[in-house]
Amino acid sequence: MTLEELADPVQEDVIMHVGYGAVFQNPGNALPDAEVYRNELRLAEMAEPLGFDSIWSVEHHFDDYTMCPDVLQFLAYMAGRTSHVKLGSGVVVLPWHDPIRVAEQVSLLDHVSNGRVILGLGRGLARIEYDGFRLDQNEGRNLFVEYAELVLNALENGYMEGGRFTRQPRREIRPRPARSFKGRTYAAAVSPESMPIMAKLGVGLLVIPQKPWDAVKKDFGVYHKVWREVNGTTPIPKPISGGFCVVDENKDRAEELAMKWIAANYHTVMKHYEMTSPEFGTKKSYEFYSNVGKFIKKTGADAAARDFAMLMPWGTPDQVLEKCAFIRDTIDANGVMFNFSFGGMPYEDAERSIKCFAKYVLPELKKWNTEPLVDPAPIASSAAAR
């Protein structure tokens, strides 16, 4: 398939949103954490000059899997190091936080970045993290739903109050939110049971490819149905798709690097989430994940890692564009967010991949016809103060 066949007719100012993800992995503690941070920050600071539209990271704790315990703090740093890229949390794991602090931190970040925040939320899965925060993972979904409702309402109304778990006395959010988060809030959803929840919350979906695309498409059918039932004619947000990307002009080298390092990344996933443990997927509202553990047990960890790698956008620039087009067409995405440094990949390989993507793939993605991400609408100061 040619580049011309992949692109739709160009419309001015209507382009695919392309984000850069930083994950701060240190598999096996092979490097000093300080060295990981020096390199990952250096790569992240290349994103804006290279033409990426946003910079993202994800919250994780307590091991070498992803060493970004405070994604909003990282994004505040990047706000000061950049001028116009959007700043995405992919995700803030709500059950691990006090919701009123999350609302305050998000409002502050949006003020200091002049409205550049894309808010991504999630509920978390790893036992090491729930146990580390002394939380009952069986309540993970209930905590997520309550905290999400509290945070989203606070960011619109300027105050937080209530909650069965939270019992928050009414308090103002200061600085008061200046811009609405409607249309620029997303949530990670993997299990089918999460789709109605996200639709009822009125948030878009962050998709990290990790199961067959036919199953993802089926999940979206549920999400769209519930959205229309709950939100009526309010437009359904288009999703943003993440992923792990390797791109190289040499086809064989691209495949070698992708299969080595994306597979290595999935081995860190299996380790962090204890996917082969008998306890994986046994907590309340996490039962779906037991199927993942059964699949890995049946196929073996190496085969599961290869399957994961095959879902990702890697290859030559033309191959990556073709895979991006497949993702766009399958879930009607208007944005992608790719990680380029992961699994212990040498930083010189990651940097070469990023630059190759920026030179050959990014300009073509920006020709694709899709709806832009929502620009934040101002909130009247009187409304926020009520």
C-alpha positions as a printed NumPy array, in Angstrom:
array([[  0.   ,   0.   ,   0.   ],
       [  1.382,   3.41 ,  -0.972],
       [  1.488,   6.514,   1.177],
       [ -1.034,   8.134,  -1.162],
       [ -3.489,   5.278,  -0.637],
       [ -3.151,   5.508,   3.147],
       [ -3.883,   9.212,   3.355],
       [ -7.316,  10.764,   3.055],
       [ -7.887,  14.036,   1.233],
       [ -6.113,  16.762,   3.147],
       [ -8.193,  19.295,   5.046],
       [ -6.575,  22.362,   6.487],
       [ -5.966,  22.223,  10.24 ],
       [ -7.506,  18.741,  10.513],
       [ -4.717,  16.293,  11.275],
       [ -3.977,  13.139,  13.208],
       [ -2.718,  13.915,  16.701],
       [  0.624,  12.223,  17.391],
       [  1.999,  11.916,  20.917],
       [  5.311,  10.801,  22.392],
       [  5.326,   8.532,  25.446],
       [  8.057,   8.273,  28.106],
       [  7.931,   5.217,  30.386],
       [ 11.203,   5.307,  32.386],
       [ 11.819,   1.564,  32.422],
       [ 14.902,  -0.005,  33.973],
       [ 14.463,  -3.767,  33.473],
       [ 16.557,  -5.813,  35.834],
       [ 17.923,  -2.584,  37.307],
       [ 20.607,  -2.711,  34.633],
       [ 21.381,   0.997,  34.946],
       [ 21.413,   3.525,  37.784],
       [ 17.972,   5.109,  37.982],
       [ 19.608,   8.517,  37.559],
       [ 21.028,   7.43 ,  34.187],
       [ 17.602,   6.232,  33.054],
       [ 16.101,   9.593,  33.96 ],
       [ 18.857,  11.575,  32.219],
       [ 18.295,   9.678,  28.993],
       [ 14.503,   9.537,  29.122],
       [ 14.232,  13.269,  29.839],
       [ 16.646,  13.98 ,  26.997],
       [ 14.511,  11.957,  24.588],
       [ 11.276,  13.509,  25.863],
       [ 12.682,  16.991,  25.325],
       [ 13.293,  16.081,  21.668],
       [  9.575,  15.489,  21.088],
       [  8.423,  19.078,  20.592],
       [ 11.26 ,  20.124,  18.223],
       [ 10.707,  16.938,  16.19 ],
       [  7.039,  17.79 ,  15.654],
       [  5.151,  15.596,  18.122],
       [  1.88 ,  17.087,  19.356],
       [  1.965,  15.852,  22.948],
       [  4.149,  14.255,  25.621],
       [  2.812,  11.513,  27.895],
       [  3.844,   9.292,  30.748],
       [  2.209,   6.715,  32.978],
       [  2.093,   6.266,  36.739],
       [  3.698,   3.212,  38.349],
       [  5.369,   2.473,  41.667],
       [  7.824,   0.336,  43.601],
       [  9.83 ,  -1.572,  40.969],
       [ 11.819,  -1.314,  37.739],
       [  8.792,  -1.64 ,  35.434],
       [  8.021,   2.071,  35.033],
       [  9.665,   4.535,  37.375],
       [  7.293,   7.489,  37.162],
       [  5.474,   7.592,  40.505],
       [  3.97 ,  11.042,  39.847],
       [  2.995,  11.598,  36.23 ],
       [  1.58 ,  15.072,  36.919],
       [  4.89 ,  16.172,  38.433],
       [  6.721,  14.912,  35.346],
       [  4.265,  16.767,  33.112],
       [  4.736,  19.964,  35.132],
       [  8.458,  19.685,  34.427],
       [  7.752,  19.169,  30.725],
       [  5.382,  22.135,  30.748],
       [  8.329,  24.29 ,  31.721],
       [ 10.607,  22.712,  29.112],
       [  8.168,  23.143,  26.208],
       [  5.987,  25.855,  24.717],
       [  3.059,  24.294,  22.899],
       [  2.857,  20.477,  23.052],
       [ -0.043,  19.037,  25.002],
       [  0.684,  17.111,  28.206],
       [ -0.989,  13.735,  28.646],
       [ -1.354,  11.569,  31.735],
       [ -1.629,   8.027,  30.529],
       [ -2.723,   7.495,  33.322],
       [ -3.224,   8.886,  36.836],
       [ -4.318,   5.781,  38.778],
       [ -7.115,   7.228,  40.873],
       [ -7.516,   4.582,  43.62 ],
       [ -3.956,   5.299,  44.761],
       [ -4.674,   8.987,  45.425],
       [ -6.754,  11.346,  47.488],
       [ -9.196,  12.631,  44.846],
       [ -9.209,  16.23 ,  46.062],
       [ -5.422,  16.345,  45.721],
       [ -5.724,  15.019,  42.167],
       [ -8.22 ,  17.756,  41.284],
       [ -5.932,  20.413,  42.772],
       [ -2.853,  19.085,  40.97 ],
       [ -4.63 ,  18.827,  37.624],
       [ -6.034,  22.332,  37.933],
       [ -2.605,  23.694,  38.838],
       [ -0.935,  21.884,  35.926],
       [ -3.538,  23.233,  33.53 ],
       [ -2.898,  26.784,  34.761],
       [  0.901,  26.629,  34.522],
       [  0.713,  24.99 ,  31.069],
       [ -1.94 ,  27.379,  29.755],
       [ -4.554,  24.705,  29.121],
       [ -2.354,  22.018,  27.583],
       [ -3.434,  19.077,  29.772],
       [ -4.967,  15.899,  28.375],
       [ -6.268,  14.078,  31.434],
       [ -5.983,  10.292,  31.382],
       [ -7.352,   8.231,  34.271],
       [ -7.157,   4.572,  35.28 ],
       [ -7.768,   2.146,  38.143],
       [ -4.567,   0.057,  38.228],
       [ -4.023,  -3.681,  38.173],
       [ -0.778,  -4.659,  39.905],
       [ -0.894,  -6.266,  43.342],
       [  2.51 ,  -4.796,  44.273],
       [  1.054,  -1.301,  43.947],
       [ -2.266,  -1.873,  45.706],
       [ -0.488,  -3.657,  48.554],
       [  2.171,  -0.96 ,  48.697],
       [ -0.488,   1.675,  49.218],
       [ -2.232,  -0.524,  51.796],
       [ -5.416,  -0.717,  49.733],
       [ -7.906,  -3.533,  49.2  ],
       [ -7.741,  -4.233,  45.479],
       [-11.217,  -5.753,  45.629],
       [-12.454,  -2.167,  45.948],
       [-10.409,  -0.942,  42.976],
       [-13.297,  -0.454,  40.575],
       [-15.566,   1.143,  43.194],
       [-12.819,   3.546,  44.209],
       [-12.082,   4.42 ,  40.593],
       [-15.694,   5.213,  39.741],
       [-16.252,   7.335,  42.848],
       [-12.97 ,   9.19 ,  42.552],
       [-13.448,   9.797,  38.827],
       [-16.893,  11.284,  39.413],
       [-15.557,  13.493,  42.213],
       [-12.53 ,  14.697,  40.245],
       [-14.425,  15.364,  37.02 ],
       [-17.191,  17.239,  38.818],
       [-14.64 ,  19.251,  40.787],
       [-12.816,  20.27 ,  37.628],
       [-16.08 ,  21.588,  36.18 ],
       [-17.663,  23.106,  39.295],
       [-14.63 ,  24.345,  41.197],
       [-15.302,  22.387,  44.384],
       [-15.462,  18.8  ,  45.656],
       [-17.961,  17.286,  48.064],
       [-19.286,  13.873,  49.064],
       [-18.47 ,  10.294,  48.143],
       [-19.304,   7.057,  49.955],
       [-15.629,   6.212,  50.464],
       [-14.258,   9.738,  50.387],
       [-16.735,  11.607,  52.611],
       [-15.175,  14.819,  51.362],
       [-16.45 ,  17.971,  53.089],
       [-17.123,  20.672,  50.547],
       [-13.917,  22.47 ,  49.66 ],
       [-12.981,  24.734,  46.774],
       [-10.352,  23.784,  44.212],
       [ -7.762,  26.541,  44.119],
       [ -6.569,  27.684,  41.726],
       [-10.075,  27.38 ,  40.331],
       [-10.232,  25.412,  37.088],
       [-10.22 ,  27.882,  34.203],
       [-11.053,  25.491,  31.373],
       [-13.409,  22.552,  31.036],
       [-12.046,  19.028,  30.875],
       [-15.042,  17.78 ,  28.905],
       [-13.768,  16.254,  25.691],
       [-10.169,  16.114,  26.852],
       [-10.492,  13.445,  29.532],
       [ -9.793,   9.809,  28.723],
       [ -9.613,   6.561,  30.631],
       [ -7.725,   3.335,  30.071],
       [-10.084,   0.415,  29.609],
       [ -8.996,  -3.151,  28.915],
       [-11.735,  -5.383,  30.314],
       [-15.134,  -5.402,  28.541],
       [-16.81 ,  -4.568,  31.853],
       [-15.018,  -1.205,  31.905],
       [-16.627,   0.027,  28.685],
       [-20.065,   0.94 ,  30.136],
       [-18.365,   2.63 ,  33.099],
       [-16.296,   4.922,  30.87 ],
       [-19.313,   5.738,  28.713],
       [-21.356,   6.675,  31.8  ],
       [-18.5  ,   8.861,  33.047],
       [-18.53 ,  10.66 ,  29.699],
       [-14.838,  10.152,  28.988],
       [-12.97 ,   9.028,  25.915],
       [-10.928,   5.842,  25.686],
       [ -7.186,   5.31 ,  25.797],
       [ -6.398,   2.082,  23.983],
       [ -3.154,   0.18 ,  24.549],
       [ -3.126,  -2.744,  22.103],
       [ -2.948,  -5.959,  24.113],
       [ -5.728,  -8.171,  22.811],
       [ -7.02 ,  -9.041,  19.323],
       [ -8.398,  -6.04 ,  17.468],
       [-11.68 ,  -7.852,  16.783],
       [-12.234,  -8.014,  20.562],
       [-11.358,  -4.33 ,  20.92 ],
       [-13.828,  -3.453,  18.182],
       [-16.545,  -5.442,  19.958],
       [-15.819,  -3.554,  23.193],
       [-16.249,  -0.279,  21.344],
       [-19.695,  -1.398,  20.23 ],
       [-20.714,  -1.679,  23.888],
       [-19.127,   1.674,  24.723],
       [-20.975,   3.428,  21.871],
       [-24.314,   1.839,  22.801],
       [-24.097,   2.881,  26.454],
       [-22.783,   6.327,  25.526],
       [-25.871,   7.028,  23.405],
       [-28.182,   5.727,  26.137],
       [-26.593,   7.915,  28.822],
       [-25.303,  10.957,  26.95 ],
       [-27.835,  11.253,  24.155],
       [-26.651,  13.273,  21.199],
       [-23.418,  14.459,  22.866],
       [-20.7  ,  13.51 ,  20.358],
       [-18.832,  10.308,  21.205],
       [-15.132,  11.104,  21.728],
       [-12.767,   9.475,  19.314],
       [-10.163,   7.339,  21.076],
       [ -6.424,   7.745,  21.339],
       [ -4.365,   4.608,  20.744],
       [ -1.04 ,   3.996,  22.417],
       [  1.594,   1.432,  21.653],
       [  5.265,   0.521,  21.437],
       [  6.904,   1.552,  18.188],
       [ 10.111,   0.656,  16.383],
       [ 10.766,   2.159,  12.963],
       [ 13.819,   1.77 ,  10.773],
       [ 14.49 ,   2.238,   7.071],
       [ 15.987,  -1.255,   6.998],
       [ 13.166,  -3.806,   7.121],
       [ 15.216,  -6.626,   8.637],
       [ 16.726,  -4.428,  11.326],
       [ 13.315,  -3.008,  12.174],
       [ 11.9  ,  -6.5  ,  12.666],
       [ 14.897,  -7.672,  14.676],
       [ 14.746,  -4.694,  17.036],
       [ 10.962,  -4.823,  17.371],
       [ 10.714,  -8.511,  18.134],
       [ 13.585,  -8.287,  20.606],
       [ 12.633,  -5.187,  22.556],
       [  8.841,  -5.137,  22.344],
       [  8.858,  -8.762,  23.452],
       [ 11.313,  -7.861,  26.235],
       [  8.921,  -5.122,  27.304],
       [  6.071,  -7.613,  27.575],
       [  8.193,  -9.804,  29.804],
       [  8.452,  -6.811,  32.16 ],
       [  4.658,  -6.47 ,  31.956],
       [  4.145, -10.104,  32.911],
       [  6.588,  -9.757,  35.804],
       [  5.155,  -6.5  ,  37.194],
       [  1.557,  -7.685,  37.074],
       [  2.427, -11.245,  38.179],
       [  0.436, -12.576,  35.251],
       [  1.508, -16.17 ,  35.791],
       [  0.574, -16.107,  39.483],
       [ -2.489, -18.137,  40.534],
       [ -3.786, -14.977,  42.212],
       [ -3.757, -12.901,  39.028],
       [ -7.319, -12.035,  38.063],
       [ -8.885, -13.302,  41.282],
       [ -9.732,  -9.921,  42.825],
       [-13.276,  -8.62 ,  42.594],
       [-13.963,  -6.832,  39.258],
       [-10.612,  -8.045,  37.88 ],
       [-11.86 , -11.491,  36.832],
       [-11.393, -10.739,  33.123],
       [ -7.63 , -10.751,  33.596],
       [ -7.624, -14.396,  34.652],
       [ -8.078, -15.155,  30.948],
       [ -4.753, -13.456,  30.262],
       [ -3.033, -15.657,  32.817],
       [ -4.623, -18.774,  31.319],
       [ -3.505, -17.738,  27.837],
       [  0.093, -17.235,  28.957],
       [  0.078, -20.572,  30.771],
       [ -1.236, -22.282,  27.646],
       [  1.069, -20.661,  25.071],
       [  4.128, -19.881,  27.176],
       [  5.584, -16.508,  28.077],
       [  7.755, -16.193,  24.949],
       [  4.837, -16.876,  22.615],
       [  2.643, -14.398,  24.512],
       [  5.379, -11.776,  24.191],
       [  5.607, -12.403,  20.438],
       [  1.839, -12.065,  20.102],
       [  1.984,  -8.775,  21.981],
       [  4.744,  -7.528,  19.679],
       [  2.7  ,  -8.406,  16.6  ],
       [ -0.068,  -6.026,  17.725],
       [  2.307,  -3.055,  17.725],
       [  3.234,  -0.547,  15.006],
       [  6.761,  -1.467,  13.934],
       [  8.694,  -1.88 ,  10.707],
       [  9.778,   0.408,   7.907],
       [  8.087,   3.799,   7.681],
       [  5.615,   2.421,   5.139],
       [  4.837,  -0.58 ,   7.373],
       [  4.312,   1.636,  10.425],
       [  1.99 ,   3.9  ,   8.445],
       [  0.009,   0.901,   7.253],
       [ -0.366,  -0.359,  10.846],
       [ -1.377,   3.127,  12.007],
       [ -3.994,   3.216,   9.255],
       [ -5.334,  -0.137,  10.434],
       [ -5.636,   1.161,  14.   ],
       [ -7.304,   4.361,  12.811],
       [ -9.812,   2.496,  10.672],
       [-10.539,  -0.195,  13.282],
       [-11.384,   2.064,  16.213],
       [-11.814,   5.433,  14.456],
       [ -8.945,   6.977,  16.399],
       [ -8.012,  10.602,  15.902],
       [ -4.791,  10.321,  17.868],
       [ -1.907,   7.974,  18.587],
       [  0.689,   8.007,  21.344],
       [  3.772,   5.841,  20.9  ],
       [  6.597,   4.796,  23.217],
       [ 10.003,   4.37 ,  21.592],
       [ 12.272,   3.547,  24.555],
       [ 11.357,   0.418,  26.498],
       [ 12.354,  -3.069,  27.556],
       [ 16.015,  -2.192,  28.081],
       [ 16.552,  -1.051,  24.488],
       [ 19.86 ,   0.832,  24.091],
       [ 19.179,   4.554,  23.982],
       [ 21.   ,   4.983,  20.681],
       [ 18.536,   2.546,  19.079],
       [ 15.59 ,   4.366,  20.633],
       [ 16.86 ,   7.729,  19.434],
       [ 17.402,   6.442,  15.887],
       [ 13.861,   5.069,  15.863],
       [ 12.376,   8.355,  17.122],
       [ 14.204,  10.381,  14.488],
       [ 13.243,   7.97 ,  11.71 ],
       [  9.612,   8.18 ,  12.804],
       [  9.761,  11.975,  12.925],
       [ 11.368,  12.191,   9.472],
       [  9.227,   9.73 ,   7.535],
       [  6.092,   8.764,   9.485],
       [  5.055,  11.893,  11.363],
       [  4.699,  14.144,   8.296],
       [  2.44 ,  11.588,   6.624],
       [  0.261,  11.101,   9.714],
       [ -0.273,  14.851,   9.808],
       [ -1.857,  14.662,   6.354],
       [ -4.581,  12.273,   7.497],
       [ -8.116,  13.573,   7.612],
       [ -9.625,  13.239,  11.081],
       [-11.22 ,  15.372,  13.762],
       [ -8.853,  17.389,  15.942],
       [ -8.628,  16.866,  19.68 ],
       [-11.022,  19.047,  21.65 ],
       [ -9.725,  22.461,  22.632],
       [-10.594,  23.273,  26.248],
       [-13.566,  25.555,  26.636],
       [-13.28 ,  28.376,  29.213],
       [-15.239,  28.002,  32.456],
       [-16.964,  31.128,  33.669],
       [-15.325,  32.206,  36.92 ],
       [-18.738,  32.663,  38.525],
       [-19.706,  29.077,  37.698],
       [-16.471,  27.688,  39.125],
       [-17.003,  29.619,  42.338],
       [-20.545,  28.425,  43.057]])
